[in-house]
Amino acid sequence: AQSVTQLDSHVSVSEGTPVLLRCNYSSSYSPSLFWYVQHPNKGLQLLLKYTSAATLVKGINGFEAEFKKSETSFHLTKPSAHMSDAAEYFCVVSVTSGTYKYIFGTGTRLKVLA
Amino acid sequence: DTGVSQNPRHKITKRGQNVTFRCDPISEHNRLYWYRQTLGQGPEFLTYFQNEAQLEKSRLLSDRFSAERPKGSFSTLEIQRTEQGDSAMYLCASSFGDLSSYEQYFGPGTRLTVT
């Protein structure tokens, strides 16, 4: 069975400093992995996805993530945080057959300090 | 706007009442999902449609819950005899294709409060 674990429930960074949001996954098969962002009162927005192509994936708004099979990790990074990045971030694995439903992590709330 | 839409955005109801939510997916998407999100948690899968067929239901979906997708277009989620534990954000998502790599597009959600 697939699962994801987000290692930090809250992360605080200063504006202009790097962001690291950690995610570990469990999957018997080659997984499809996603990062979504949820701003208050807004819908979930896809940041980026990994689908067994390049292991370093670039997404929107300067975010990127690296798929590391040996570490079963898919951490999200950004070189320089912006105030507008403050939001809830979800790491997601898609089951590999049938419904292709999503399994979400519990989320990481990112706070950006001025 | 051609994204996923959900109505209503907010619903307050008294315990024991029935409620119905609607989801309009992106028009060419054949797959439609319902998820439930409670405070401080990630969304959890409830049910899935491929076209008009409901192909999977989560254990979370008790007998009080029913979902339909007539003609493979919009979908409705009905909760009968609501309970306070049903208070949550109900999210709808749609996608196209038959591969796990196809991302799901989410609507803004319907926030249900049961008093």
Interface residues (C-beta under 8 A of the other chain):
Chain A: S32 F34 Y36 N41 K42 G43 L44 Q45 L46 K49 T51 S52 F90 S94 V95 T96 S97 G98 T99 Y100 K101 Y102 I103 F104 G105 T106 G107
Chain B: G3 V4 R31 Y33 Y35 G40 Q41 G42 P43 E44 F45 Y48 L55 E56 L91 A93 S95 D98 L99 S100 S101 Y102 E103 Q104 Y105 F106 G107 P108 G109
